[in-house]
Amino acid sequence: MNIRYLLHNAYGVGGTIRTVFNQANALCETHDVEVASVYRTAEEPSFPLDPRVRLVPVTGLRHDGSRWTNRPDARRRLLRRTRMLPNPLPHGRDFRYNRWDPMVDLKVVRYMRSQRDGVLITTRPALNLLSAWFAPRRVIRIGQDHMNFGSYRARLQDRIVRAYPRLDAIAVLTHADLASYRAALGDSVPLVRIPNGIPARTPAPSTARGNVVVAAGRLGRQKGFDMLVRAWAGVHEVHPDWQLHIFGAGKWRDRLAGMIAERGLGDVVKLRGITRDLDGEFARASVFVLSSRKEGLPMVLLEAMGAGLPVVSFDCPTGPADVVDDGVNGLLVPADDVPGLGAGLSRLLQNAGERETFGAAARVTAAGYEMPVIAAHWNDLFTRLKLLKNGESFSTADAAAGPSM
């Protein structure tokens, strides 16, 4: 079967990109798989992609509208001027598509309509909406939500409710989001929960762990690293021999650096930037912390647990509660509770035995999210949607009970 993924930017470093690449790498064993990227911001993708998976740039444009092949100072496209205007179309309510570039829309629609058969999987609200309106019905059209329905503004939610029933299925990541979509969409479209998947892990957990707590993600508001820095100020008073290493890049780097300096934490809180060896960093750390304000199902959380790290996490909407069993494989702290986050970290830092017990349980949990398991759910969904295209029954109740874990 032909499987086509459509990403906003396959050349970035976000969790959506990583999970789609994991899916593509697993499914190319038995399918013809292609990943198409609306934008292009690098010569090569940041994450490994199986050579059997084709990577196709749809527009060849950077996010600012300039052509990928142009020098930064080259004359820019005339149509780039339209990007200064708010996107008047409904899919522009997805913040990634708030600027209006008609040429981008046209090329995305042309890519969709060029598909002759198989499966088209779109990966964020704007692309899901375009697929619902313009992708040919001969193709199985699946909309993925890598965040959660409740995180979208009311006007975007309204368009989702109107358009998503035109798709063949909606795939969400968590039980909570499955319930949210069911409340919003009812039985108008098959809804399934298929979590993010991580590569299978065979190595034994590291025995050379240091006094390091690790966090990772885009340096922006969503990931809540500002709250983490505030929490660490209290942790440092009790555990001055421990360090916090934050991996990632983003617009908030200077703001976070200022917060760290103001609190005198420069020697113990390190902004490490982007790493291509996060697994190696996990192997050298002792605890993973997730301070997000909102999530879908964070890949980095699953990867850390797969590496045997106990977790301290905000119980933010949505994701952590699906994975972290409080007091078993980690600690769940009420969302945005900065003192609680600090207390949870201090609890694990002072208790090596609990870290070891939680870490072992985390590996067991993560094994249920390894790609051979998740790929089987995707294949089951493809099979049942193909039957539905051929006129056989496929209820939303079956959809929720099938691939959902």
N, C-alpha and C positions, 0 to 999 in steps of 0.2 A: 504494500500500500504506500502511496505517496503521502508523506507528512510534511507540511509546510508551517514553520513558525514565523511570525512576524513580530519583531522587536522594535522598540523605539530607537535604541542604539546598542547594537551587539558588541561595540568596541569599548564600552565602559566597564565599570567594576562593581555594579550593584548586584544585590541578591537575586533580582528577577533574571538578570543575564546569566548568573551562575546556575540557577536552577534549570533554566531553559537549556543551557549547554549540557547539563547533566542528563536531562531527558533525551536530548538529541543523541548524545553519545551512547546511551543505552538502547534507544529504539532503532538506531541505524544497523544493529545486528540483524534485524529482520525486516526493515522497511527502507524505502528510499527517502532520505531526510534532507531537508533544506532549511536553513535559517536565513531569513531576509531581514535587513536592517534599514529602517527608514533613514537614519542619519549615520554618519561615519566620522569618528573623531580620532582615529589612530590608524597606523599602517596595518597592524595586526591586532586581533582581539587579545584581551588581557588574560582570558581563561583558556585552558586547553580544549580544543575541538577535534574530534576524531576526523582523520582525513577523508573518511567516507561521507561526511556531512558537508554539503555545499554551503558556503557563506556568500550571500548575494547582497550587495548594497543597492537599495531601491532608488535613491536620489543622488548619491555621491556628494551630499552636502554636509557641512558642519552645522552645528546647532544655530549659529548666527546667520545662516543662509548663504554663506560663501561656499564656493565649490571646493571640494576636497583637493583637487589637483592644482588649485591656484595658490600662488604665494600669498602670505597674509596681507601684503600691501597691494595686491592686485586689484584692478577695478572690479567692483562687485556687481552682481546681477541687478537689473532694473527691478525685477519682481521682489527683490529683497526689501524694497521700500514698503511694501505692503505689510511686512512683519512688524512695523511700528504701530499697526492698527490692531485693536482687539479682534480676535477671530469671531465673526458674526454667526458662525455655524454651531449647532449644538455640541459637536464633539470638542469644540474649543473650550468648553467648560472643564475639561481635563487640563490641569495646570500645565502639563507638558506641551499642550497644543493651544495655549492661550493666544499666541501670535498667529496672524493669518498669512499663510503662504499658499496661494492657490495651486502653484506648481507642485508643491509637496503633496497636497491632497490628490491632485490628478494622478500623479505617479503611483501613489499608494493604491488608489482605486484601480488603475490599470493593472498593477501587479495582482490584485485580488481577482480581477475578472479574467486574467490570463490562466487561472488554474482550471484544468479540465476535469479533474477527478480527485479522489483521495480526501485528505483532511487539511483544513486551514485552521491553525490555532493562533488567535490573536491574544495579546498579553497585557493590555491595559485598557481602561474605559474608552478612550478616543478610538483606538483601533477596533475594539469590539463593536462600537457604534457604526463605524464605517463598514465593517464586515456585515453587520445586520442589514444595513441599507443597500450595499452594493455587491457583496460577494455572490457569485452565482449559486443558485440553489442545488445545482448538481454536485456541489462540493459539501462535505460535512463540515459545518462551521462551528467551532468551539471557542467560546470566549473564556479566557482565564482571568481571574481577579487575584492579583498578587498583593493586594492590600486588604481592605474590607469595606463592605457596603456603607457602614455607618460613618466612615471617615470622609465620605464625599459630601459636597455641599448639596443643598436641597434641589437646586436646578439641575445638577448633574444626575442626582438620584431619580428625578422625574424623567429625564431622557432615558436612563437605564431601564426604568419600569416600562416605558413605551416601546423601546426598541429591542431589548434582549429576547422577548418572546419570538422574534423572527429568526433567532439562532437555533441551532440544533441541540446545543447543550451549553450550560454554564458550569465551569469547574472552579471551585473555591478551595481554600486551604485548611479551614478550621471548622469545628462543629458550630461555634458561635456564628460564623459568617454564613454557614449553611442555613441556620435558623433565620438569620436576618433576610437572606435572599428568598427563603420560602415564604416569609411573612409579606415581603414586597411583591413577589411574582406569582405566588400560589402554584398552581399546576400548569401554568402557561408555557413552561419550557423545562426540560429535564435538568435537574440540579444534582451535581455530584460533588463530593468532597474527596479530593486526591491531594495529599500533602506534598510539599516539596520533598525531593529525594536527594540523598548524598551518595557519593561513590562508596562502594563496599570497602570496609576497612578490615585488613587482616593483621596488621602489626599489633603486638601486645602494647599496652599502655606504657608510657615512659616512666622510668624509675629515677630520673635525674631532674626532678622538678625543683624550681627555685622559689624564692619568696616574691612571686610576681602574680598579680591579678591582671587579666587581659580583657580588653573590650575592643570591638571593631565595628566599623560602619561609617557611613558618610558623615562628615562633620557639618551637621546642620541641626535644625531644631528638632526634627523627628526623633533622632537617636538619643536625645536627652543627656548628652555628655556634660552640659552645664550643671545638671542636677548631680551627675556622678562626681564631678569635681568638688561640689559643695559637700557631698556625702563623704568624700575621701578626706577632707580636712579634719573631720572627727575621727575617722579611722586612723589617720596618721598619728594623732595624739596618743593612741593606745598601742599602735603597732608601727613604730617609726622605722623598723627594719624591713618593711614591705614596700614594694613599688607597684604603681599602676601604669600599665602600658596601653595606650589607645592607638589603634591602627585605623587609618583612613585619611581621606582628603576631603576638602570642601570649604565652603564660604565662611564657616565659623572658626577656622583655624586660629586666626588672630584673636578673636574674641575669647576662645578657650585658653590660648596662651596668656592673655591678659589676666584671666581669672586665676590661672595657676600661679602666676607671678605675684598677684595681689595677696594670695594666701600663703606665700612662702613655700610652695610645694614644688619648685622647679627641680629639686634634686630627686624627687620620688614620683612625680607624675610626668610621663614622657609621651609626647605626641610623636609617634613613630612613623607617620606617613603610610603610604601604600606598600604592602609587602607581597611578593609572589610566593612566599613560603609561610603562609599563615599556619599550616599544619605543624611546621617546625616550631613556631612560636607557641602554639598550644602545648607541644611536647615539653617545653621548658617552663611553662606556667603551672600554677597550682589551682587557680580558680578562674572561672569566666563570669563576667557581670554584664547584664543587659539592662540598660537604663532608658529604653525607648518610651516615648509618649504614645506611640501607636505602631502597630506592625501588621503584617499579613501572617506569615509563618516564617520567622527569620532563619535563613539558611545558616548563618554564622552560629546560631544557637545549636542547631543540629550537629554541625561540624565540630563544635567544641565538645559537645557531649559524646560524640563518636570518638573523640580523642581521649576520653576518660576524665574530662574536667567536670567537677561539681559546679553548679550554677547558682548564682544569686540574681534574681530577675524581678523587675516590676511586673505585676499582673496587669499589663496594659491591654487594651483592645487591639488586636486579638492575637492569638498565637502561643504565648508562653504557657498558658493554662492547659493547652492541648498536650504539651510536652513535659513540662516540669511538674513532677509529683511532689508537692511540698513536704519536706521532711524525709523524702525517700531518695531522690536523685538531685535535689537542690532545694533552694528556698524561694518561695514566692512572696513578694512584698506588695502591699497595696499600691496601686498606680500613683506615681508622683509623690510618694512618701519618702522624702529625702532622708530624714532621720532613720526610718525603717530600713532603707537600703544600707545605710552605714552600719546599723546594728546587725543586719544579716551578714554583711561582709566580715565584721569583727568576730561574729560567732564562728565562721568557718576558718578564719585566720588563726584563731587560738585553739582549734581542735583538729589536729592532723588525722585522728582516727575517723572523725566524721567526714572529712574531705575524702579519705580513701573509700569509705563505704558509699558515699554519694557518687563518687566518680565511677565506681564499678557498676552501680545501678544505672548511671547515665549511659554507659556503653551499651547496656542491655536495651534501654529505651531506644537509643539511636539506631540499633540494628534493625528495628522495625521500619525505619525510614530509608534504608539503603536502596539504591536504584533497582536492583533485581526485584525487590518487593513492589516498589512504586511503578516500575515499567509494566508489571503484570496487570495492575489496575488500569493503566492507560490502554493496554491492549484489549482488556475486557470491555472498556468503554467504546473503543473503536469498533469492535465486533458488534456490539449491541446497537450502536448508532447506524451502522451499515445495514443491519436487519431492519431498523426503523425506516431507512430510506427505501428499502425494498417493500415496505407496506406491512411489516410485522409489528406487533404491539411492543411498546416500550414505555412503561409508565414512569412518572416522576418518582413514585414510591420505590420502584425497582432501581432507578438511578441512584437514589440516596442510599439504598441499602446495599448496592453492589460495590462499586469502587470505594465508597466511604469506609474508613477504617475505624 
